[in-house]
C-alpha cells in the first residue's frame, strides 16, 4: 500500500510541473508531498468507532486521504467500515483524485465520494441543513486572502464564521463539520497564531477544539519545497470538544522528519491566561524563554506610559503631498529605508521612496511633533536574523517642527508626542535583544510585526528602561553581543544598570 502512495507522489510532481504559477496562485493550493502526508496521518489517535467518516476538503490528487487509508490498511487504525468524502474544485486534479481513491476502494470496505463543488459553499449548505457530521478530517487547505465584500465572506457569515483567508475558512468550516470527539489534522500557515485579523479564528479553535499536537519545520521553505512556498507552516492535531490538557510540540529540520524532537508543555505556555488577543505560542524547547521567568519583565506599555501605533502616512493616499526631497513647508517622511544599522540616513539620495511630505491642513492629522521616538519595521525579509528591528529617531537630526512616519513603520510614542531620550534608548536596546526576538517568534510565524504584537509584549519597568538607556548612551555604538550580554545580566539580576 505504501507503494501506491509513492506512485501518487510521482503523479503529484508531474502534475505540479504542468500547472502554471498563475493557476496555483488563483487556486491558492499546493499539493502535499507524501512524506508530509504520512506524518500527518500518523498523528491520528486510535478510536473506538466502528465507522470512520473522513473529510478531505481541497483534496488535490488524494495524497492526504491516501495516507490516512494506508493506516487503515496497515491496521494501525481499526474500523469495520470507512467512508471518504473528498472535495476538489479543479477538474484535472479531481480526475487524478478519483483514480487514487478507486485504487484504495478495490482493496477494502470503502465508500468514496469525490465532489466537484466549491467547499465553502457546500460546507455552508451542510451546516445549515444539519447534515451528518464527520468523525475525522485531514486537510491542506488553499492559501488566499478573502475580500471582505466577497461571496465567500457572505457565505461564511451565514454560519457565524468571520475570517480573512481561505485556509482559515476551510479549517473553521471543518471544525464545525466534525462531531464531538472527532479529530482534525491540518497543515496550515502559522500566521493564524497572532495578529488581530485572525483573532475570531483563534477564538473559534480554542472554544470548540482542544489542541493536542503542533509540529514546526526548522526551515520555512521545507514543507512545500517543490513549489517554492516560503510561508511558515504548522501541522496541528485538534480534537472537537476535547479536554484541553498538555500540548505536544514537535520540530524537524525538514519534511524527512528524521531529526524530530518532541516536547510537552502545559497549555498556559501555549495560550497565556491573561492574553485578551488569545495568541497561540509554539515553544520549541522545554526550557522557558528568559523573558518568561524574569520578574523584571512584567509591565505593559500602558504601565510605562507608552503607546505603539502603525505609521499613519499611507503614501499612495497622499501622493499629491509627498516630495522626493525636502523643501520649504515640508516635513521629513520616514520609511524603513532611512534606517541603516544604528544610523538614520535622511534624506536618502536617489532613493525610490520620497523623503518629505507637505505640512498643511490636510496632512496635519498624519504628522507627529518632532521628538524622540522608537520605530520598528513592520516587515523583515526571511534572510534577516531578527524579526524585531528597532531604531531610535532623534529630534536633532531634523530641522522641522513635525515628522511623518510611513505605514511600514510601527512607532512608539507618548500620546502622539516624543519620548524621553534615555527611555527611548533603553526601549530600543530591549527590543533589539535576541531574548526578545526569541519570545516574539513563539507566537509569530511570519515576517510581519504588527503594532498589536508589540502591544502585547511584556516590558521592563520605565525606571529600568531609563537606566538601560543611560548605559547605552555611555557605550556609543552597540554590537549585538553587547546588547545580549546586557539584557542577559538584567534578566538574571546579576548586574546593576
C-alpha positions as CSV (number, residue, x, y, z in Angstrom):
1,X,0.0,0.0,0.0
2,X,2.9,2.3,0.6
3,X,4.0,1.8,-3.0
4,X,0.6,3.3,-4.1
5,X,1.2,6.5,-2.1
6,X,4.7,6.7,-3.6
7,X,3.1,6.5,-7.1
8,X,0.7,9.2,-6.1
9,X,3.7,11.4,-5.1
10,X,5.2,10.8,-8.5
11,X,1.9,11.9,-10.1
12,X,1.9,15.0,-7.8
13,X,5.3,16.1,-9.0
14,X,4.3,15.6,-12.7
15,X,1.0,17.4,-12.3
16,X,2.6,20.2,-10.3
17,X,5.1,20.9,-13.1
18,X,2.2,21.2,-15.6
19,X,0.3,23.8,-13.5
20,X,1.3,27.4,-14.1
21,X,2.3,29.6,-11.2
22,X,-0.7,31.8,-12.1
23,X,-3.1,28.8,-11.7
24,X,-1.5,27.9,-8.4
25,X,-2.0,31.4,-7.2
26,X,-5.5,31.5,-8.5
27,X,-6.5,28.4,-6.5
28,X,-4.1,29.1,-3.6
29,X,-3.4,25.4,-3.3
30,X,-0.1,23.5,-3.2
31,X,-0.2,19.7,-3.1
32,X,1.1,17.8,-0.2
33,X,4.3,15.7,-0.5
34,X,3.9,12.0,0.5
35,X,6.4,12.4,3.5
36,X,4.2,15.2,4.9
37,X,1.0,13.3,4.2
38,X,2.3,10.2,6.0
39,X,3.4,12.2,9.0
40,X,0.0,14.0,9.2
41,X,-1.9,10.7,9.0
42,X,0.4,9.2,11.8
43,X,-0.9,11.8,14.2
44,X,-4.5,10.5,14.4
45,X,-5.2,8.8,17.7
46,X,-6.9,5.3,18.0
47,X,-10.7,5.4,18.2
48,X,-13.4,3.0,19.4
49,X,-15.7,3.9,16.5
50,X,-16.9,1.2,14.1
51,X,-17.2,3.5,11.1
52,X,-14.9,6.3,10.1
53,X,-16.2,9.2,8.0
54,X,-13.2,11.1,6.7
55,X,-13.4,14.6,5.2
56,X,-10.7,15.8,2.9
57,X,-11.5,19.4,1.7
58,X,-9.3,20.6,-1.2
59,X,-8.1,17.1,-1.7
60,X,-5.8,17.6,-4.7
61,X,-4.8,14.2,-6.1
62,X,-5.6,12.4,-2.9
63,X,-2.2,12.3,-1.1
64,X,-3.8,13.0,2.4
65,X,-6.7,10.7,2.0
66,X,-4.3,8.0,0.7
67,X,-2.0,8.4,3.7
68,X,-5.0,8.0,6.1
69,X,-6.2,4.9,4.2
70,X,-2.7,3.5,4.4
71,X,-3.0,3.5,8.2
72,X,-6.3,1.6,7.9
73,X,-4.8,-1.0,5.6
74,X,-1.8,-1.4,7.9
75,X,-4.1,-2.0,10.9
76,X,-2.7,0.9,13.0
77,X,-6.2,2.5,12.8
78,X,-9.0,-0.1,13.1
79,X,-12.5,0.5,11.7
80,X,-15.0,-2.0,10.3
81,X,-16.2,0.4,7.6
82,X,-14.7,3.6,6.0
83,X,-16.2,6.5,4.1
84,X,-14.2,9.2,2.4
85,X,-15.7,12.5,1.2
86,X,-13.2,14.5,-0.8
87,X,-13.8,17.9,-2.3
88,X,-11.7,19.2,-5.2
89,X,-12.7,22.1,-7.4
90,X,-10.1,21.7,-10.1
91,X,-11.3,19.2,-12.8
92,X,-7.8,18.0,-13.7
93,X,-6.8,17.3,-10.1
94,X,-10.2,15.7,-9.5
95,X,-9.6,13.1,-12.2
96,X,-6.4,12.0,-10.5
97,X,-8.1,12.1,-7.1
98,X,-10.8,9.7,-8.4
99,X,-8.1,7.3,-9.7
100,X,-6.2,7.4,-6.4
101,X,-9.2,6.6,-4.2
102,X,-10.5,4.0,-6.7
103,X,-7.3,2.0,-6.0
104,X,-8.0,2.0,-2.3
105,X,-11.6,1.1,-2.8
106,X,-10.6,-2.0,-4.6
107,X,-8.6,-3.2,-1.5
108,X,-11.1,-3.0,1.4
109,X,-14.5,-1.9,2.5
110,X,-14.6,1.7,1.5
111,X,-17.2,4.2,0.3
112,X,-15.8,7.1,-1.7
113,X,-17.4,10.4,-2.7
114,X,-15.4,12.7,-4.9
115,X,-17.3,16.1,-5.1
116,X,-16.6,18.9,-7.5
117,X,-18.2,21.8,-5.7
118,X,-16.8,24.9,-4.0
119,X,-16.1,23.6,-0.5
120,X,-17.1,26.8,1.3
121,X,-20.4,26.8,-0.5
122,X,-21.0,23.1,0.1
123,X,-19.9,23.2,3.7
124,X,-22.3,26.1,4.5
125,X,-25.1,24.1,3.0
126,X,-24.2,21.1,5.1
127,X,-24.2,23.1,8.3
128,X,-27.4,24.9,7.5
129,X,-29.2,21.6,6.8
130,X,-27.6,20.0,9.9
131,X,-26.2,17.1,7.8
132,X,-24.4,14.1,9.3
133,X,-21.1,15.1,10.8
134,X,-17.6,13.6,10.1
135,X,-15.5,11.7,12.5
136,X,-12.1,12.6,11.1
137,X,-10.7,15.3,8.7
138,X,-7.3,15.7,7.1
139,X,-6.6,18.9,5.1
140,X,-4.1,21.1,3.4
141,X,-6.4,24.0,2.6
142,X,-5.8,26.7,0.0
143,X,-4.0,29.9,1.0
144,X,-5.5,33.0,-0.4
145,X,-7.0,36.2,1.1
146,X,-10.7,36.7,1.1
147,X,-12.1,40.1,0.2
148,X,-14.4,41.5,2.9
149,X,-17.2,42.0,0.4
150,X,-16.7,38.7,-1.5
151,X,-19.3,36.0,-1.9
152,X,-17.2,33.7,0.3
153,X,-17.2,36.1,3.2
154,X,-21.0,36.5,2.9
155,X,-21.4,32.7,2.9
156,X,-19.2,32.3,5.9
157,X,-21.1,34.9,7.9
158,X,-24.3,32.8,7.4
159,X,-22.8,30.2,9.7
160,X,-21.1,32.6,12.1
161,X,-17.6,32.5,10.7
162,X,-15.5,35.6,10.3
163,X,-12.1,35.2,8.8
164,X,-9.8,36.7,6.2
165,X,-8.2,33.7,4.3
166,X,-9.3,30.6,2.5
167,X,-7.1,28.4,4.8
168,X,-8.7,29.6,8.0
169,X,-12.2,29.4,6.4
170,X,-11.6,25.8,5.4
171,X,-10.3,25.0,8.8
172,X,-13.2,26.7,10.6
173,X,-15.8,25.0,8.5
174,X,-14.1,21.7,9.1
175,X,-14.2,22.2,12.8
176,X,-18.0,22.8,12.6
177,X,-18.5,19.7,10.4
178,X,-16.7,17.4,12.9
179,X,-18.7,15.5,15.5
180,X,-17.7,15.8,19.2
181,X,-14.7,13.6,19.8
182,X,-13.7,13.8,16.2
183,X,-10.2,14.5,15.1
184,X,-8.7,17.0,12.6
185,X,-5.2,17.1,11.3
186,X,-4.3,20.1,9.1
187,X,-1.2,21.7,7.7
188,X,-1.8,25.5,7.7
189,X,0.2,28.7,7.6
190,X,1.3,29.7,11.1
191,X,0.1,33.3,10.6
192,X,-3.2,32.5,12.5
193,X,-1.2,32.3,15.8
194,X,-1.1,36.1,16.2
195,X,-2.4,39.3,14.8
196,X,-5.9,41.0,15.1
197,X,-7.3,39.6,11.8
198,X,-7.1,36.0,12.9
199,X,-8.5,36.6,16.4
200,X,-12.0,35.3,15.6
201,X,-10.5,32.2,14.1
202,X,-8.3,31.6,17.1
203,X,-11.3,32.1,19.4
204,X,-13.3,29.5,17.3
205,X,-10.5,26.9,17.6
206,X,-10.0,27.5,21.3
207,X,-13.7,27.4,22.1
208,X,-14.6,24.3,20.0
209,X,-11.4,22.1,20.0
210,X,-8.6,21.0,22.1
211,X,-5.1,21.4,20.6
212,X,-3.3,18.1,21.0
213,X,-0.2,18.4,18.9
214,X,1.7,21.0,16.8
215,X,4.6,20.4,14.5
216,X,7.0,23.1,13.1
217,X,9.7,22.8,10.5
218,X,13.1,24.3,11.2
219,X,13.3,25.9,7.7
220,X,10.4,28.0,6.4
221,X,10.6,26.5,2.9
222,X,10.8,22.8,3.7
223,X,7.1,21.7,3.8
224,X,6.4,22.5,0.1
225,X,9.9,22.9,-1.3
226,X,8.8,21.6,-4.8
227,X,6.5,24.6,-5.1
228,X,8.9,27.2,-3.6
229,X,6.5,28.0,-0.9
230,X,8.1,30.2,1.8
231,X,5.2,30.6,4.2
232,X,6.0,29.1,7.6
233,X,3.6,26.2,8.2
234,X,2.4,24.3,11.2
235,X,0.8,20.8,11.3
236,X,-1.9,20.7,14.0
237,X,-4.0,18.0,15.6
238,X,-7.3,19.1,17.1
239,X,-10.0,17.2,18.9
240,X,-13.5,18.5,18.6
241,X,-15.0,19.3,22.0
242,X,-12.0,17.6,23.6
243,X,-10.5,18.2,27.0
244,X,-7.6,20.7,26.8
245,X,-4.6,19.3,28.6
246,X,-0.9,19.5,27.8
247,X,0.1,20.1,24.2
248,X,2.8,18.1,22.4
249,X,5.1,20.3,20.3
250,X,7.5,18.7,17.8
251,X,10.0,20.1,15.4
252,X,12.1,18.8,12.5
253,X,14.5,20.4,10.1
254,X,12.6,19.4,7.0
255,X,9.9,17.1,5.6
256,X,12.1,14.0,6.1
257,X,11.2,14.1,9.8
258,X,14.5,12.2,10.6
259,X,15.5,14.6,13.4
260,X,12.1,15.1,15.0
261,X,12.3,16.5,18.6
262,X,9.2,16.2,20.8
263,X,8.4,18.1,24.0
264,X,5.2,18.5,26.0
265,X,4.1,21.8,27.5
266,X,1.2,22.9,29.8
267,X,-1.5,24.8,28.0
268,X,-0.8,28.0,29.8
269,X,2.5,28.2,27.9
270,X,0.6,27.9,24.6
271,X,-2.1,30.5,25.3
272,X,-1.3,32.9,28.1
273,X,-4.3,33.1,30.5
274,X,-4.3,36.9,30.7
275,X,-3.9,37.5,26.9
276,X,-7.0,39.1,25.5
277,X,-5.8,38.5,21.9
278,X,-5.5,34.7,22.5
279,X,-2.2,34.5,20.8
280,X,-1.0,30.9,20.3
281,X,2.6,30.4,21.3
282,X,4.7,27.5,20.0
283,X,7.7,26.9,22.3
284,X,10.3,24.8,20.5
285,X,12.3,23.6,23.6
286,X,11.3,22.6,27.1
287,X,13.2,25.5,28.6
288,X,11.4,28.7,29.4
289,X,12.4,31.8,27.5
290,X,14.4,34.2,29.7
291,X,11.7,36.8,29.4
292,X,9.0,34.4,30.8
293,X,10.9,33.8,34.0
294,X,12.2,37.3,34.8
295,X,10.3,39.3,37.4
296,X,11.8,42.4,35.9
297,X,9.8,42.0,32.6
298,X,6.2,42.3,33.7
299,X,5.0,45.7,32.5
300,X,2.5,46.5,29.7
301,X,3.2,49.5,27.5
302,X,0.4,51.3,29.4
303,X,2.3,50.7,32.7
304,X,5.3,52.5,31.3
305,X,3.3,55.3,29.8
306,X,3.8,54.5,26.2
307,X,1.8,53.6,23.1
308,X,2.6,52.0,19.8
309,X,0.9,52.7,16.5
310,X,1.2,51.9,12.9
311,X,2.8,54.8,11.0
312,X,-0.2,56.9,9.8
313,X,1.1,58.1,6.4
314,X,0.0,55.8,3.6
315,X,1.9,57.3,0.7
316,X,-0.4,56.3,-2.2
317,X,-3.3,58.1,-0.4
318,X,-1.3,61.3,-0.1
319,X,0.5,61.1,-3.4
320,X,0.0,64.8,-4.2
321,X,1.6,65.8,-0.9
322,X,4.8,63.8,-0.9
323,X,8.1,65.2,-2.3
324,X,11.2,63.4,-3.5
325,X,13.5,65.7,-1.5
326,X,13.0,68.2,1.4
327,X,11.7,71.6,0.6
328,X,10.2,74.7,2.3
329,X,6.9,73.8,4.0
330,X,7.6,70.1,4.0
331,X,8.2,67.7,6.9
332,X,10.6,64.7,6.9
333,X,8.8,61.5,5.8
334,X,10.5,58.4,7.3
335,X,10.5,55.0,5.7
336,X,12.3,51.8,6.7
337,X,14.9,52.5,4.1
338,X,16.0,55.6,6.1
339,X,17.2,53.4,9.0
340,X,20.6,51.6,8.4
341,X,22.1,49.9,11.4
342,X,22.1,52.4,14.2
343,X,22.1,55.5,12.0
344,X,19.4,57.5,10.2
345,X,20.2,58.2,6.6
346,X,17.9,61.1,5.7
347,X,17.4,62.4,3.2
348,X,18.2,59.3,1.2
349,X,19.8,60.4,-2.1
350,X,18.5,58.6,-5.2
351,X,16.0,56.6,-3.1
352,X,12.9,55.1,-4.7
353,X,10.8,56.5,-1.8
354,X,10.1,60.2,-1.2
355,X,11.9,61.9,1.7
356,X,9.3,64.6,2.6
357,X,5.6,65.3,2.9
358,X,4.0,68.8,2.8
359,X,2.8,70.1,6.1
360,X,-0.6,71.6,5.6
361,X,-4.2,71.5,6.9
362,X,-4.8,68.2,5.1
363,X,-1.7,66.4,6.2
364,X,-1.5,67.8,9.8
365,X,-3.5,64.9,11.2
366,X,-0.9,62.4,10.0
367,X,2.1,64.1,11.4
368,X,3.8,63.9,14.8
369,X,5.7,66.7,16.6
370,X,9.4,66.4,16.2
371,X,10.8,64.5,19.1
372,X,12.5,61.2,20.2
373,X,10.6,58.1,19.0
374,X,11.3,54.4,18.7
375,X,10.4,52.8,15.4
376,X,10.1,49.1,14.5
377,X,9.9,47.9,10.9
378,X,6.6,46.2,10.1
379,X,8.2,43.8,7.6
380,X,11.5,42.0,7.7
381,X,13.0,39.7,5.0
382,X,13.4,36.0,5.6
383,X,17.2,36.3,5.5
384,X,17.3,38.7,8.5
385,X,18.4,37.2,11.8
386,X,15.8,39.1,13.9
387,X,12.2,39.8,13.3
388,X,12.0,42.8,15.6
389,X,14.4,45.6,14.5
390,X,14.1,48.8,16.4
391,X,15.7,52.2,15.9
392,X,15.7,55.5,17.8
393,X,14.6,58.7,16.0
394,X,16.5,61.6,17.4
395,X,14.9,65.1,17.0
396,X,18.2,67.0,16.3
397,X,18.6,65.1,13.0
398,X,15.7,67.1,11.6
399,X,15.3,70.8,11.2
400,X,11.5,70.6,11.2
401,X,8.7,71.0,13.8
402,X,6.9,67.9,12.5
403,X,7.7,64.4,11.3
404,X,5.9,61.9,9.1
405,X,6.1,58.1,9.7
406,X,5.1,55.9,6.8
407,X,2.8,52.9,7.2
408,X,5.6,50.3,7.0
409,X,6.9,51.5,10.4
410,X,5.5,51.0,13.9
411,X,6.0,54.0,16.2
412,X,6.4,54.0,19.9
413,X,5.2,57.4,21.3
414,X,3.7,59.1,24.3
415,X,0.3,60.4,23.4
416,X,1.5,61.0,19.8
417,X,4.4,63.0,21.2
418,X,8.1,62.2,21.7
419,X,9.6,60.0,24.4
420,X,12.3,60.9,27.0
421,X,15.5,60.1,25.2
422,X,17.0,57.7,27.7
423,X,13.7,55.8,27.9
424,X,13.7,55.6,24.0
425,X,17.3,54.3,24.1
426,X,16.6,51.7,26.7
427,X,13.4,50.5,24.9
428,X,15.4,50.2,21.7
429,X,18.1,48.0,23.4
430,X,15.4,45.8,24.9
431,X,13.6,45.4,21.6
432,X,16.8,44.6,19.7
433,X,17.8,41.8,22.1
434,X,17.9,38.1,21.0
435,X,15.9,37.2,24.0
436,X,13.0,39.4,22.9
437,X,13.3,38.1,19.4
438,X,13.1,34.5,20.6
439,X,10.0,35.4,22.6
440,X,8.4,37.1,19.6
441,X,9.0,34.0,17.4
442,X,7.0,31.8,19.8
443,X,3.7,33.3,18.5
444,X,4.7,34.9,15.2
445,X,5.2,32.6,12.2
446,X,5.7,35.3,9.5
447,X,7.9,38.2,8.9
448,X,5.3,40.9,9.7
449,X,5.5,42.7,13.0
450,X,2.2,44.3,13.9
451,X,1.5,47.0,16.5
452,X,-0.8,44.6,18.2
453,X,2.0,42.1,18.6
454,X,4.2,44.8,20.2
455,X,1.4,46.0,22.4
456,X,1.0,42.5,23.9
457,X,4.7,42.0,24.8
458,X,5.8,42.5,28.4
459,X,8.5,45.1,29.1
460,X,10.8,46.1,32.0
461,X,9.6,49.0,34.2
462,X,10.1,52.5,33.0
463,X,12.9,53.2,35.5
464,X,14.7,50.0,34.4
465,X,14.5,51.0,30.7
466,X,15.8,54.5,31.5
467,X,18.8,53.1,33.4
468,X,19.3,50.8,30.4
469,X,19.2,53.8,28.1
470,X,21.8,55.7,30.2
471,X,24.1,52.6,29.9
472,X,23.5,52.5,26.1
473,X,24.3,56.2,25.7
474,X,27.6,55.7,27.5
475,X,28.6,52.9,25.2
476,X,28.2,54.7,21.9
477,X,28.0,52.2,19.0
478,X,26.5,48.9,20.3
479,X,27.1,45.4,19.0
480,X,24.5,42.6,19.1
481,X,26.8,40.8,21.6
482,X,26.9,43.8,23.9
483,X,23.1,44.1,23.8
484,X,22.5,40.5,24.5
485,X,25.1,40.4,27.4
486,X,23.5,43.4,29.0
487,X,19.9,42.1,28.7
488,X,21.0,38.7,30.0
489,X,22.6,40.3,33.0
490,X,19.4,42.3,33.6
491,X,17.2,39.2,33.3
492,X,19.5,37.2,35.6
493,X,19.6,40.2,38.1
494,X,23.4,39.9,38.1
495,X,24.3,43.5,37.3
496,X,23.2,46.9,38.3
497,X,22.1,49.0,35.3
